[in-house]
Amino acid sequence: MHKRKLLENELQIARQIQASFLPQDIDNFNNLEISCIMRPAKFVAGDLYDIVILDGHRIGVLIADVSGKGVSASLIMAQTISLFRTFSAKENNPAKVLENVNQQLCAYLKGKFITALYLLIDTSKNTILACSAGHLPLVWYKFSNRKCQKVEPEGGPPLGIMKNMVYDYSQYFIDEGDKLVLYTDGVVESRNKKGEEFGIDKVVEIIENNSNSSSKECLEIINDQVDRFSKGLEQHDDITVIVIRRCR
């Protein structure tokens, strides 16, 4: 019993350290709102996200998911954030950033991999350069037609699988009132007591039904609806969501 208590205390400390790696929400960066949440399934998570302010008008947003859960995944998470911060500060091409991160991870990842999505947003041009390393599509709410679309940027395979991979990126324009929702599979694969999955369509429905919400409000509604859907069941996977909104 004593040993178990000591282990739980150590894991709680690890959870606090991991949480300290994560950035705070950004309420306003040149009319961008960015709100984030990460909920580990265990004491520590294999999900990760990061927000880096690159200069006065450019900001980088990363979301990623390490295969597996628990302590080993959380250690990989910490290393990945460190590598991302190093390379994103030096490189303006999001594909090159993920290529460099991949090269380093391949040196020691054995049997694990990381899906990732990196957005480089330039608020002076209202452009987004996006690169995906095998990550789930983002949900883009277009204010112009009040509808969501699922967007899969160019990129390459998950990180850590093969060295010397070449990644590509896509360019988009973000308009006033648009929202982008990035997430990990713990959201869409959350299950209810009937064994049904929450699914991407419910995420789309929530966003479209709350079109005037702030990024923080939208995030809270998604989080609440996932909880309600899986009420009474243990959280089976890490849950991470990022909502980006260009204010009107």
N, C-alpha and C positions, 0 to 999 in steps of 0.2 A: 504494500500500500504506500509506504514511504517512497519507494523508488518510482512508483507511478506518479506520485505527486510532484516529485522532482522533475520528471520528464515533462509533465504538463506545464510546469513553471518555465522550463527551458523553451518549450514550444511556444508558449505565450510571449516570451521575450523575442523569439525568432519572428513571430507575427508582427510585433511592434516594430522591429528593425525593418522588416520587409515593407510595412506601411510607410516608414519614413523615406523609402526610396521614391515613393509615388508623389507626383506634383499635386498642387491644389487646383481647384477649378479656376478658370479665368473668366471673370464676369464681363470684361470688356477689353479686347485687344483690337483697336481700330474697328469697332462695331462688330466684332466677333464675340460670341459667347461660347464657352466650352465647359461642359459639365461631365464629370466622370464618376464611375463607381466600380469597385472591385470587391466581390464577396467570395472569399475562399471557401471551398467545400470542406476542407480540413483546417488545421491551424494555420498552415501557410499555403500559398497558391502557386500554380504554374502559369497562371495568366499574368500579363503585365501590360502596362500602358505608360506612355511618357508624353510630355508636352515640353518642347524646347523653343524659346524665343530666340530666333537667329539674328534678327536686327530689328529696326524700328517698324518694319512693315511685313516681315516674313516670320512665320511660325510653323513648326513641325509637330505633327501628331502621330504617334505610333500606338498600335494595339497589336498584341501578339499572344499566342497560346502555345505553351510547351506541352508536348505529348506527355501524358501521365500527370500525376498529382503528388502532393506531399513534399517532403523535405528535398529530395533530389531535384524535383522540378523547380522548386523555389530557388535553389542555388544557381540553376541554369538561368532562371529569370533575372537574378541579380547581375550575373555576368553579361547577359544580353543587354540590359539597360545601360551598363557601363560602356559596352562597345558601341551601342547606338549613340550615346551622348558624345563619344569621341569622334565618330565618323560624321555625324550630322553637323557638327561644328565646323568641319573642314570641307564638306562636299555639298554643292548646290543641286546635284542630281540625285533624286531619291532612289533611282535604280542602282547607282554606284554605292550609295550608303548601304543598301541591303546586300549588294555583292561583297562589300568589304566585311560586313558583319558575318555573312555566310562563310567567307574564307577563314575567318578566325574560329568560328564555332566548329567547323569541320575538323579542326585540329584535335578536338577532344570529345565531341559528342559521339557516343557509341550507342547506336540503337534508338536514339531519341531524335526528335526533330521539332521545329518551331514554325508554325504558320504566323505570318505577320502582314500587316497593312500599314504603309507609311504615306501620310499626306503632307505635302509641303505647300502651305497656303500663302500666297502673296496678296496682301490686302490692298496694295497700291494698284494692282492690275485685276484684282478679283479672280485670280487663277488658282487652280489646284493642280499640282503635279502629284500623281498617285502611282504607287508601285505595290503590287501584291505578291507575297511569297506564299501562294497556296491558301490564302485566307478566305473566309466567307465574304460574299458580296456585301457592299455597304448599301444601306437604304437611303435614298436621296429624295427628300420631299421638295418638289418644285412648286414654289409659291405661284408661279404663272398659271398653272392649270390645277392647282390644289390636289395633285396626285403624287404618289410615291413611285419610284422606279428602283429596281435592283441593279446596281452598277458593279461590274467586275473589271477593275483596271488591269492593264497589262502588267506583266511581272515575270514570275518564274516559279519553280518548285519551292516547297518549304525549305527553311534554312537548316543547315547542318547535315544534309543528305549527301551532297556531292560538291567537291571543290571546283573552283574555276568556272562556276556557273555565270552566265551572262543574263542579266535581268533587263527588262524594258519598263517604260512607264507611260501613262496616259495623261493628257491634259484636259482639264474641264474649266468651265466658268461658273462661278457661284453668284447667284443673283440675290437681291434683297428679299428677305423672308424665307429663303431656302434653309432647310435643315439637312444635316448628314448624321446618320446613326451608324456607328461602328459597334460591333459586338462579338463575343466569342460563342462557341457552340453550347456553353452552359445555359445560355438564354433560350435558344430555339429548341434545345433538346430537353428542357425541363418537362417533367411528366406529371400527370395527375393520377389519381387512384385508379382510373380506367386504363392506364398505360398509354394514354394519348400524349403526343408531344405538343408543346406550346406553339412551335412553328413560326416561320417568318411571316406568314400571312397575318397573324395576330399582331406582330410588331407593326406591320404596315397599317393595319386597321387603327391601332392606337395613335399612331402619328397623324394619320389623316383626320381622325376624330378630334384631335387636339392641336389643330393647325396654328392657332394663335398663342400657344404656350411658349414660354421661354425655354431655353435649353435645360435649365434645372427642373422646371415643372415637367417637361416631357420625360426626362430621365426618371423622376420620382414616380410618374404614372406607369412607365414600363416596369420599373422595379416592383411596384405594388401589385401590378397585374400578374407578374410572374409568381410572386408570393401567393396570391390568391389562388392561382391555377394549381399550384403544387402543395396547397395547404395540407398539413398533416403528414407530409413525406419528408424524409431527409434530403437535403440538397445533395445531388449526386455529382455535380461538377462545379468548378469555379465559374463564377458569373462576372463578366465585365461588360460595361456599356459606356460608350462615349457619345455625347450629343453635341454637335457643332451647329450653331445658328448664326447666320448673317442677319443682323438686326436691320430693321427698316427705318 
